Amino acid sequence: AKKYVHIMTPYLILDNEMITTLTRVAKSGIEVIIIMPHIPDKWYAFAVAKTYYKELIEGGVQIYEYTPGFVIKVFVSDDDTATVGTINLDYRSLYLHFECGAFIYNNSEVDKIERDFQQTLARCHKVTLIEVKNGHADKDSRAGDEAGCPADVKKTGTQELLRRTCVPVLLYPGDDYCRAMIWVSFLSSREIKSDASI
């Protein structure tokens, strides 16, 4: 990219290489914008995604949440390159799943995709570093209202609940260490059996 990288994704679970790349590009003066849903379909995936907000924003990446609800999966760059399909910006989607996306290069459809991105952006709330540090972005979100989110998460806020009640698990598929975190949450008095596999 030379001018911009615009991303819409409902899931944001990044490895170290992706965080480094996104923040390096942003620090070089290229506009990097990620649009996330404000009303997700899976509260726990949204909670994990929000754990990346601080590092990304500090690195110059702009994060927005689409306030009316959910978002599609789009990547567009420099008015000449785009991808539309099932690809999320998360480790599983990029490395493990057989995702499907249309790669479009040097085609008039790229302009239409960017215009749609800008129209979506106009209906978004920009997440600020102050909001992330104070937890306001998390508490203002309606995360999980439609997705079976437990009442204690709605009341407490997912970020605070993750800090107090979850165990991070570091995965390393193959030889490549991955910074993707799986959060095993103790949201109720149920015990997790020691022989449980992830």
Backbone as CSV, one residue per row, in Angstrom:
resi,resn,N_x,N_y,N_z,CA_x,CA_y,CA_z,C_x,C_y,C_z
1,ALA,0.838,-1.198,0.000,0.000,0.000,0.000,0.878,1.254,0.000
2,LYS,0.401,2.250,-0.699,1.110,3.523,-0.737,0.274,4.665,-0.157
3,LYS,-1.062,4.528,-0.194,-1.937,5.589,0.317,-2.793,5.124,1.493
4,TYR,-3.465,3.996,1.341,-4.367,3.561,2.419,-4.607,2.056,2.386
5,VAL,-4.984,1.537,3.540,-5.475,0.165,3.701,-6.745,0.276,4.526
6,HIS,-7.869,-0.134,3.959,-9.162,-0.082,4.639,-9.693,-1.503,4.808
7,ILE,-10.064,-1.819,6.036,-10.467,-3.181,6.377,-11.793,-3.140,7.120
8,MET,-12.721,-3.995,6.725,-13.931,-4.261,7.513,-13.900,-5.728,7.876
9,THR,-14.017,-6.016,9.159,-13.991,-7.408,9.601,-14.786,-7.554,10.895
10,PRO,-15.606,-8.579,11.001,-16.334,-8.788,12.253,-15.485,-9.440,13.342
11,TYR,-14.363,-10.040,12.948,-13.497,-10.716,13.913,-12.076,-10.211,13.751
12,LEU,-11.437,-9.903,14.877,-10.097,-9.323,14.867,-9.257,-10.023,15.930
13,ILE,-8.558,-11.070,15.516,-7.682,-11.800,16.428,-6.365,-11.976,15.679
14,LEU,-5.363,-11.210,16.097,-4.153,-11.047,15.298,-2.948,-11.763,15.886
15,ASP,-2.065,-12.210,15.003,-0.769,-12.708,15.471,0.204,-11.532,15.490
16,ASN,1.375,-11.760,16.029,2.360,-10.694,16.191,2.759,-10.077,14.850
17,GLU,2.900,-10.911,13.820,3.309,-10.406,12.516,2.275,-9.439,11.936
18,MET,0.991,-9.743,12.119,-0.053,-8.875,11.586,-0.109,-7.555,12.349
19,ILE,0.044,-7.606,13.673,0.071,-6.369,14.469,1.258,-5.509,14.042
20,THR,2.426,-6.133,13.915,3.626,-5.403,13.509,3.441,-4.778,12.131
21,THR,2.870,-5.520,11.196,2.672,-5.013,9.839,1.691,-3.846,9.822
22,LEU,0.553,-3.995,10.475,-0.457,-2.933,10.480,0.086,-1.653,11.123
23,THR,0.768,-1.786,12.253,1.278,-0.592,12.935,2.462,0.023,12.189
24,ARG,3.311,-0.803,11.576,4.435,-0.271,10.787,3.917,0.525,9.596
25,VAL,2.915,-0.009,8.925,2.328,0.689,7.781,1.705,2.007,8.233
26,ALA,0.968,1.988,9.342,0.339,3.210,9.855,1.390,4.244,10.251
27,LYS,2.450,3.801,10.890,3.508,4.729,11.314,4.264,5.320,10.128
28,SER,4.212,4.666,8.994,4.899,5.183,7.808,4.087,6.259,7.088
29,GLY,2.905,6.562,7.613,2.084,7.618,7.033,0.958,7.127,6.139
30,ILE,0.842,5.824,5.992,-0.245,5.249,5.196,-1.469,5.098,6.099
31,GLU,-2.623,5.527,5.606,-3.846,5.456,6.412,-4.297,4.003,6.548
32,VAL,-4.420,3.551,7.797,-4.918,2.204,8.086,-6.168,2.356,8.941
33,ILE,-7.296,1.909,8.407,-8.564,1.981,9.125,-9.166,0.584,9.191
34,ILE,-9.600,0.199,10.394,-10.312,-1.057,10.590,-11.704,-0.716,11.113
35,ILE,-12.732,-1.248,10.446,-14.107,-1.105,10.931,-14.537,-2.434,11.524
36,MET,-14.953,-2.379,12.768,-15.487,-3.534,13.495,-16.977,-3.318,13.724
37,PRO,-17.721,-4.376,14.026,-19.129,-4.176,14.362,-19.254,-3.554,15.752
38,HIS,-20.293,-2.794,15.981,-20.594,-2.295,17.327,-21.514,-3.281,18.040
39,ILE,-22.267,-4.034,17.259,-23.155,-5.064,17.808,-22.722,-6.391,17.182
40,PRO,-21.879,-7.143,17.859,-21.341,-8.371,17.277,-22.316,-9.541,17.386
41,ASP,-22.014,-10.611,16.646,-22.823,-11.827,16.767,-22.288,-12.738,17.871
42,LYS,-21.016,-12.600,18.210,-20.408,-13.426,19.261,-19.695,-12.507,20.248
43,TRP,-20.251,-12.373,21.441,-19.712,-11.428,22.424,-18.289,-11.783,22.820
44,TYR,-17.965,-13.085,22.895,-16.635,-13.494,23.355,-15.571,-13.172,22.305
45,ALA,-15.892,-13.342,21.020,-14.935,-12.979,19.968,-14.723,-11.464,19.953
46,PHE,-15.789,-10.713,20.201,-15.703,-9.258,20.253,-14.842,-8.821,21.437
47,ALA,-15.001,-9.509,22.562,-14.202,-9.184,23.747,-12.717,-9.401,23.482
48,VAL,-12.385,-10.488,22.802,-10.980,-10.751,22.465,-10.473,-9.691,21.486
49,ALA,-11.296,-9.337,20.493,-10.890,-8.314,19.514,-10.542,-7.008,20.204
50,LYS,-11.309,-6.624,21.207,-11.074,-5.349,21.887,-9.748,-5.330,22.646
51,THR,-9.192,-6.501,22.938,-7.902,-6.524,23.619,-6.772,-6.033,22.710
52,TYR,-7.014,-5.964,21.405,-6.015,-5.473,20.445,-6.147,-3.981,20.179
53,TYR,-7.250,-3.369,20.578,-7.503,-1.963,20.256,-6.389,-1.042,20.723
54,LYS,-5.970,-1.167,21.967,-4.986,-0.241,22.537,-3.678,-0.269,21.740
55,GLU,-3.155,-1.448,21.505,-1.878,-1.566,20.794,-1.988,-1.040,19.361
56,LEU,-3.086,-1.330,18.705,-3.270,-0.866,17.331,-3.416,0.649,17.271
57,ILE,-4.237,1.213,18.143,-4.440,2.666,18.143,-3.137,3.388,18.483
58,GLU,-2.410,2.887,19.481,-1.116,3.491,19.820,-0.140,3.418,18.643
59,GLY,-0.305,2.407,17.785,0.561,2.255,16.615,0.092,3.039,15.401
60,GLY,-0.986,3.808,15.553,-1.446,4.650,14.460,-2.597,4.103,13.641
61,VAL,-3.049,2.904,13.963,-4.194,2.317,13.263,-5.470,2.961,13.801
62,GLN,-6.357,3.363,12.914,-7.637,3.938,13.324,-8.675,2.822,13.387
63,ILE,-9.389,2.766,14.507,-10.413,1.738,14.674,-11.763,2.418,14.826
64,TYR,-12.719,1.943,14.060,-14.090,2.429,14.109,-15.013,1.255,14.391
65,GLU,-16.153,1.557,15.017,-17.197,0.551,15.197,-18.449,1.024,14.477
66,TYR,-19.004,0.125,13.685,-20.210,0.413,12.916,-21.409,0.344,13.856
67,THR,-21.927,1.499,14.241,-22.943,1.561,15.300,-24.262,0.866,14.971
68,PRO,-24.724,0.824,13.709,-25.984,0.117,13.464,-25.901,-1.398,13.670
69,GLY,-24.703,-1.977,13.672,-24.645,-3.423,13.874,-23.408,-4.092,13.346
70,PHE,-23.629,-5.102,12.502,-22.590,-6.010,12.027,-21.954,-5.490,10.737
71,VAL,-20.797,-6.023,10.357,-20.112,-5.612,9.129,-19.773,-6.822,8.260
72,ILE,-19.502,-6.537,6.979,-19.078,-7.584,6.055,-17.554,-7.674,6.075
73,LYS,-17.006,-8.517,5.222,-15.561,-8.763,5.217,-14.961,-8.203,3.937
74,VAL,-14.261,-7.074,4.082,-13.729,-6.345,2.932,-12.334,-5.827,3.256
75,PHE,-11.452,-5.908,2.276,-10.130,-5.300,2.342,-9.978,-4.486,1.060
76,VAL,-9.600,-3.219,1.159,-9.411,-2.393,-0.038,-8.201,-1.488,0.174
77,SER,-7.439,-1.290,-0.900,-6.202,-0.513,-0.782,-5.924,0.270,-2.061
78,ASP,-5.554,1.532,-1.876,-4.987,2.376,-2.946,-5.828,2.494,-4.215
79,ASP,-7.128,2.350,-4.121,-8.032,2.493,-5.272,-7.760,1.491,-6.391
80,ASP,-6.954,0.471,-6.118,-6.704,-0.487,-7.194,-6.790,-1.953,-6.768
81,THR,-6.875,-2.221,-5.466,-6.860,-3.601,-4.990,-7.936,-3.806,-3.930
82,ALA,-8.673,-4.920,-4.031,-9.693,-5.219,-3.026,-9.888,-6.729,-2.922
83,THR,-10.390,-7.146,-1.764,-10.804,-8.523,-1.538,-12.147,-8.479,-0.840
84,VAL,-13.096,-9.253,-1.336,-14.417,-9.365,-0.725,-14.718,-10.848,-0.613
85,GLY,-15.191,-11.280,0.542,-15.518,-12.694,0.693,-15.735,-13.086,2.129
86,THR,-15.257,-14.271,2.487,-15.482,-14.811,3.828,-14.283,-14.633,4.745
87,ILE,-13.237,-13.961,4.284,-11.983,-13.863,5.034,-12.095,-12.833,6.158
88,ASN,-11.877,-13.282,7.383,-11.832,-12.403,8.554,-10.381,-12.048,8.842
89,LEU,-10.182,-11.030,9.647,-8.821,-10.681,10.061,-8.558,-11.357,11.409
90,ASP,-8.502,-12.670,11.345,-8.169,-13.446,12.543,-7.324,-14.647,12.139
91,TYR,-6.641,-15.189,13.102,-5.672,-16.245,12.839,-6.314,-17.457,12.181
92,ARG,-7.450,-17.890,12.719,-8.106,-19.079,12.180,-8.489,-18.878,10.716
93,SER,-9.018,-17.729,10.418,-9.452,-17.442,9.058,-8.268,-17.387,8.086
94,LEU,-7.164,-16.789,8.519,-6.010,-16.610,7.641,-5.168,-17.870,7.468
95,TYR,-5.119,-18.724,8.501,-4.208,-19.864,8.448,-4.876,-21.238,8.451
96,LEU,-6.071,-21.359,9.008,-6.654,-22.686,9.217,-7.877,-22.985,8.361
97,HIS,-8.722,-21.995,8.123,-9.967,-22.233,7.391,-9.757,-22.136,5.894
98,PHE,-10.626,-22.798,5.169,-10.626,-22.692,3.716,-11.599,-21.578,3.339
99,GLU,-11.130,-20.348,3.477,-11.965,-19.181,3.207,-12.037,-18.921,1.703
100,CYS,-13.036,-18.160,1.331,-13.240,-17.849,-0.080,-13.333,-16.341,-0.250
101,GLY,-12.527,-15.782,-1.120,-12.567,-14.356,-1.363,-12.287,-14.043,-2.826
102,ALA,-12.949,-13.019,-3.320,-12.677,-12.552,-4.680,-11.612,-11.472,-4.595
103,PHE,-10.474,-11.711,-5.230,-9.392,-10.733,-5.288,-9.596,-9.902,-6.544
104,ILE,-9.688,-8.590,-6.381,-9.975,-7.695,-7.496,-8.820,-6.705,-7.631
105,TYR,-8.268,-6.619,-8.828,-7.138,-5.712,-9.062,-7.360,-4.915,-10.344
106,ASN,-7.119,-3.604,-10.237,-7.165,-2.726,-11.401,-8.480,-2.883,-12.173
107,ASN,-9.579,-2.785,-11.405,-10.908,-2.982,-11.959,-11.826,-1.911,-11.388
108,SER,-12.811,-1.468,-12.145,-13.711,-0.399,-11.686,-14.513,-0.788,-10.443
109,GLU,-14.625,-2.080,-10.160,-15.365,-2.523,-8.965,-14.661,-2.090,-7.680
110,VAL,-13.350,-1.906,-7.727,-12.610,-1.482,-6.535,-13.122,-0.127,-6.057
111,ASP,-13.406,0.771,-6.972,-13.933,2.080,-6.616,-15.276,1.959,-5.901
112,LYS,-16.128,1.050,-6.357,-17.437,0.834,-5.715,-17.263,0.278,-4.300
113,ILE,-16.301,-0.595,-4.130,-16.036,-1.173,-2.805,-15.538,-0.093,-1.854
114,GLU,-14.652,0.782,-2.348,-14.153,1.872,-1.503,-15.269,2.861,-1.161
115,ARG,-16.156,3.146,-2.123,-17.291,4.041,-1.833,-18.202,3.437,-0.765
116,ASP,-18.423,2.133,-0.841,-19.220,1.456,0.190,-18.531,1.545,1.549
117,PHE,-17.207,1.377,1.549,-16.444,1.503,2.792,-16.643,2.893,3.390
118,GLN,-16.546,3.922,2.563,-16.696,5.302,3.051,-18.117,5.570,3.555
119,GLN,-19.116,5.006,2.893,-20.494,5.157,3.363,-20.691,4.455,4.707
120,THR,-20.067,3.314,4.866,-20.126,2.590,6.139,-19.391,3.382,7.219
121,LEU,-18.231,3.914,6.868,-17.431,4.695,7.813,-18.214,5.895,8.351
122,ALA,-19.037,6.496,7.511,-19.833,7.664,7.923,-20.845,7.314,9.011
123,ARG,-21.136,6.031,9.170,-22.096,5.594,10.195,-21.396,4.917,11.379
124,CYS,-20.109,5.181,11.502,-19.301,4.548,12.543,-18.917,5.527,13.642
125,HIS,-18.537,4.951,14.774,-17.974,5.715,15.892,-16.478,5.417,15.933
126,LYS,-15.654,6.466,15.949,-14.213,6.265,16.054,-13.857,5.950,17.492
127,VAL,-13.151,4.847,17.693,-12.717,4.438,19.026,-11.424,5.185,19.344
128,THR,-11.399,5.872,20.470,-10.218,6.640,20.853,-9.415,5.888,21.904
129,LEU,-8.154,6.274,22.031,-7.294,5.670,23.043,-7.828,5.956,24.443
130,ILE,-8.375,7.137,24.648,-8.949,7.487,25.961,-10.103,6.558,26.295
131,GLU,-10.961,6.287,25.308,-12.086,5.373,25.539,-11.593,3.974,25.899
132,VAL,-10.585,3.519,25.183,-10.051,2.184,25.439,-9.450,2.109,26.838
133,LYS,-8.644,3.115,27.203,-8.003,3.114,28.524,-9.012,3.217,29.657
134,ASN,-10.084,3.981,29.438,-11.105,4.149,30.480,-12.186,3.087,30.426
135,GLY,-12.158,2.254,29.406,-13.163,1.211,29.278,-14.502,1.695,28.753
136,HIS,-14.580,2.959,28.322,-15.861,3.486,27.853,-16.313,2.820,26.567
137,ALA,-15.393,2.545,25.669,-15.777,1.930,24.392,-16.426,0.588,24.648
138,ASP,-15.938,-0.117,25.660,-16.482,-1.426,25.965,-17.862,-1.320,26.598
139,LYS,-18.029,-0.417,27.536,-19.298,-0.322,28.245,-20.400,0.271,27.384
140,ASP,-20.026,1.127,26.421,-21.028,1.714,25.539,-21.497,0.733,24.486
141,SER,-20.725,-0.293,24.227,-21.073,-1.263,23.203,-22.214,-2.141,23.668
142,ARG,-23.021,-2.563,22.704,-24.091,-3.484,23.027,-23.645,-4.902,22.726
143,ALA,-22.407,-5.215,23.025,-21.848,-6.526,22.692,-22.678,-7.635,23.306
144,GLY,-23.134,-8.516,22.453,-23.796,-9.706,22.931,-25.269,-9.578,23.198
145,ASP,-25.879,-8.413,23.077,-27.305,-8.300,23.336,-28.094,-9.308,22.523
146,GLU,-27.665,-9.542,21.292,-28.379,-10.444,20.407,-27.716,-11.829,20.404
147,ALA,-26.643,-12.007,21.144,-25.850,-13.224,20.977,-25.732,-14.067,22.240
148,GLY,-26.670,-13.950,23.146,-26.635,-14.781,24.337,-25.552,-14.408,25.320
149,CYS,-25.185,-13.160,25.363,-24.152,-12.698,26.275,-24.651,-12.808,27.717
150,PRO,-23.879,-13.410,28.612,-24.312,-13.527,29.999,-24.540,-12.157,30.641
151,ALA,-25.481,-12.116,31.572,-25.862,-10.858,32.218,-24.684,-10.194,32.920
152,ASP,-23.774,-10.992,33.526,-22.652,-10.391,34.239,-21.689,-9.698,33.282
153,VAL,-21.612,-10.159,32.034,-20.768,-9.497,31.048,-21.400,-8.175,30.652
154,LYS,-22.726,-8.177,30.427,-23.411,-6.941,30.052,-23.267,-5.890,31.140
155,LYS,-23.358,-6.320,32.391,-23.302,-5.380,33.511,-21.880,-4.877,33.758
156,THR,-20.918,-5.779,33.745,-19.546,-5.443,34.090,-18.770,-4.845,32.933
157,GLY,-19.058,-5.307,31.732,-18.260,-4.909,30.568,-17.269,-6.010,30.265
158,THR,-17.162,-6.369,29.010,-16.347,-7.517,28.635,-14.872,-7.342,28.953
159,GLN,-14.325,-6.148,28.745,-12.900,-5.951,29.009,-12.576,-6.199,30.486
160,GLU,-13.352,-5.606,31.354,-13.107,-5.772,32.785,-13.301,-7.232,33.190
161,LEU,-14.324,-7.869,32.643,-14.572,-9.266,32.986,-13.423,-10.145,32.515
162,LEU,-12.885,-9.871,31.319,-11.746,-10.648,30.843,-10.544,-10.482,31.751
163,ARG,-10.311,-9.254,32.213,-9.171,-9.018,33.095,-9.314,-9.789,34.405
164,ARG,-10.540,-9.922,34.888,-10.748,-10.523,36.203,-10.953,-12.026,36.182
165,THR,-11.482,-12.568,35.074,-11.946,-13.949,35.142,-11.455,-14.872,34.052
166,CYS,-10.499,-14.481,33.244,-10.119,-15.317,32.115,-8.652,-15.699,32.141
167,VAL,-8.378,-16.806,31.511,-7.028,-17.327,31.430,-6.574,-17.272,29.977
168,PRO,-5.482,-16.560,29.663,-5.002,-16.545,28.280,-4.244,-17.826,27.963
169,VAL,-4.452,-18.345,26.777,-3.750,-19.538,26.328,-3.007,-19.172,25.051
170,LEU,-1.702,-19.367,25.022,-0.912,-19.044,23.835,-0.815,-20.275,22.952
171,LEU,-1.183,-20.124,21.696,-1.136,-21.239,20.759,0.101,-21.132,19.893
172,TYR,0.672,-22.249,19.529,1.782,-22.242,18.594,1.623,-23.386,17.593
173,PRO,0.810,-23.138,16.553,0.639,-24.170,15.534,1.919,-24.344,14.732
174,GLY,2.323,-25.555,14.563,3.541,-25.838,13.806,4.750,-25.193,14.459
175,ASP,5.626,-24.671,13.654,6.829,-24.033,14.159,6.635,-22.546,14.418
176,ASP,5.511,-22.011,13.975,5.304,-20.571,13.996,4.505,-20.161,15.228
177,TYR,5.158,-19.460,16.169,4.459,-19.021,17.358,3.403,-17.993,17.005
178,CYS,2.286,-18.114,17.606,1.151,-17.261,17.290,0.716,-16.511,18.533
179,ARG,0.476,-15.205,18.383,0.068,-14.405,19.511,-1.446,-14.387,19.704
180,ALA,-2.130,-15.162,18.858,-3.583,-15.224,19.002,-3.912,-15.805,20.366
181,MET,-4.801,-15.167,21.035,-5.176,-15.624,22.372,-6.552,-16.273,22.346
182,ILE,-6.659,-17.353,23.058,-7.970,-17.925,23.334,-8.216,-17.661,24.807
183,TRP,-9.340,-17.091,25.090,-9.658,-16.773,26.473,-10.646,-17.795,27.001
184,VAL,-10.204,-18.565,27.993,-11.076,-19.540,28.626,-11.705,-18.834,29.810
185,SER,-12.991,-18.649,29.732,-13.653,-17.810,30.718,-14.394,-18.633,31.756
186,PHE,-14.237,-18.220,32.991,-14.961,-18.837,34.081,-16.150,-17.956,34.425
187,LEU,-17.162,-17.960,33.542,-18.299,-17.067,33.708,-19.337,-17.614,34.674
188,SER,-19.197,-18.852,35.047,-20.146,-19.424,35.997,-19.376,-20.332,36.937
189,SER,-20.052,-21.036,37.768,-19.378,-21.896,38.746,-18.984,-23.242,38.128
190,ARG,-19.295,-23.459,36.857,-18.917,-24.718,36.213,-17.400,-24.841,36.149
191,GLU,-16.912,-26.043,36.353,-15.474,-26.268,36.290,-15.094,-26.754,34.898
192,ILE,-13.918,-26.415,34.467,-13.400,-26.921,33.210,-12.564,-28.152,33.543
193,LYS,-12.921,-29.261,32.928,-12.231,-30.511,33.217,-10.792,-30.453,32.736
194,SER,-9.909,-31.067,33.468,-8.484,-31.007,33.136,-8.163,-31.711,31.820
195,ASP,-9.021,-32.653,31.407,-8.735,-33.352,30.166,-9.407,-32.707,28.958
196,ALA,-10.009,-31.543,29.177,-10.672,-30.858,28.063,-9.639,-30.402,27.047
197,SER,-9.930,-30.618,25.795,-9.008,-30.172,24.752,-9.592,-28.975,24.039
198,ILE,-8.711,-28.133,23.531,-9.128,-26.944,22.808,-8.823,-27.146,21.352
